[in-house]
Amino acid sequence: MSSDVAIRVEGITKTFEIYDSPRDRLKQFFLPYFQRLLGLPTRRYYREFHALDGVSFILGKGETVGIIGRNGAGKSTLLQIICGTLSPTGGNVEVHGRIAALLELGAGFNADFTGRENVYLNGELLGLSRDDMSERFAEIEEFAGIGEFIDQPIKTYSSGMYVRLAFAVQACVDPEILIVDEALSVGDIGFQYKCFKRMEELRRRGVTILMVTHSTGNILDYADRCIVVDAGRITMDTRDVLAAVLTYEKGMIASRTKALSTDSAALGEHIDVEQLRAIQKAVFNADISEKRFGSARAIIESLQIFRPDGSNLEERPVLRSGEEIRFRFTIAAAEPIEEVVLGISISRTQGGDVWGDNNVRAGFPMALNPGRQEFEYSVKLPISAGDYLVHCGLSCVHLGTREELDQRRPITSLKFWSPREQVGVVFAPITVSGSPT
């Protein structure tokens, strides 16, 4: 029934005009008019980019829905259309209820106003009176936790302070629909925890929540339903959230592996430093903003991750906490290199290493010969459920001086699953004994 519908999206399309230069934009403004006037065929001086193509779905009141998809899939465009900040090219959107939206950092803020003034400004944009906002101000100020900066101009804020205040306003104004688009990834881990606790509270109160995030761990933890978007179309819409996440992760890993192996495959039997430098510059994991640097006398050509049974993450992308993992490195070297250090570490997506090791600490001296060599590390990691980043680095030490050969930070990502929720990073379930009451 319509009374149970929070958001109805029907056949939404969005097409953007892409111009190669400002001159082409100017041509498009004037020339088609004169071409029609002279009876000539009209030309188009732009390319069309179809960000959304026939997107339809219905969100019921009280649902928590996660939207996932790779960069450029159309997720943020879709949310902007739902919120009314962007007009669709075609289709229709119905929204039943007051929307509070956190679409991008500082959206709706005036940089010259203080935090306090911007709280009241945002309240007016949400249709609340000044008296309404005064009643809520203490709660907003406490939730944001930015102290005396509440009376400083927004332009003096850090990105973390921006998002603290923005989320505090949206979460404390009794929304009927809350829409969040990746903005929480800016805040520190403590604030993120606080935000998700507030989202749980809103969920219990029957607020409809629509969130876009690259953290499929958050989707698994909070969403009742998952929508997968690819190239402007919905490819999956299901209440089997785990199935949707696995399908998405498999696709991401497959495309990532293909992208990372394309240029490396061009290496022949004879490998020189210039070839390795070209690969180091061209081959990196753009999906997770990999930074890569080093002298490139030797490089980490590839990293494959396996289970003991030989299955890789393309087949089964979610690792169980505590299961054995095998990291297989392929190293390409242009010349003999002694005293090599090959290190690996895992960090939270928000930063901060949670584990790391290398061959030197493991008591395994390593030297490289010209050509390709493989090394394999095996480990069991009792890590709690969540998304993590994998970093690795290749270096050597000569006469006490360390040379960075190839640092890849991060090279890939991992998703862990544990059979029950715990606080912190280490998954170490307790055993309880004693007399029951």
Buried (B, 14 or more C-beta within 10 A) or exposed (E): EEEEBBBBBBEBBBBEEEBEEEEBEEBBEEBBEEEEEEEEEEEEBBEEEBBBBBBEBBBBBBBBBBBBBBEEBBBBBBBBBBBEEBEBBEBEBEBBBBBBBBBBBBBBBBEEBBBBBBBBBBBEEBEBEEEBBEEBBEEBBEBBBBEEBBEBBBEEBEEBBBBBBBBBBBBBBBBBBBBBBBBBEBBEEEBBEBBBEBBBEBBEEEBBBBBBBBBBBBBBBBBBBBBBBBBBBBBBBEEEBBEBBBBBBBBBBEEBBEBBEEBBEEBEEEBEBEBBBEBBEEBBBEBBEBEBBBBBBBBBBBBBBBBEEEEBBBEBBBBBBBEEBBBBBBBBBBEEBEBBBBBBBBBBBBEEEBBBBBBBEEEEEBEBEBEBBEBEBEEEBBBBBBBBBBBBBBBBEEEEEEBBBBBBBBBBBBBBBBEEEBEEBEBEEEEEEEEEE
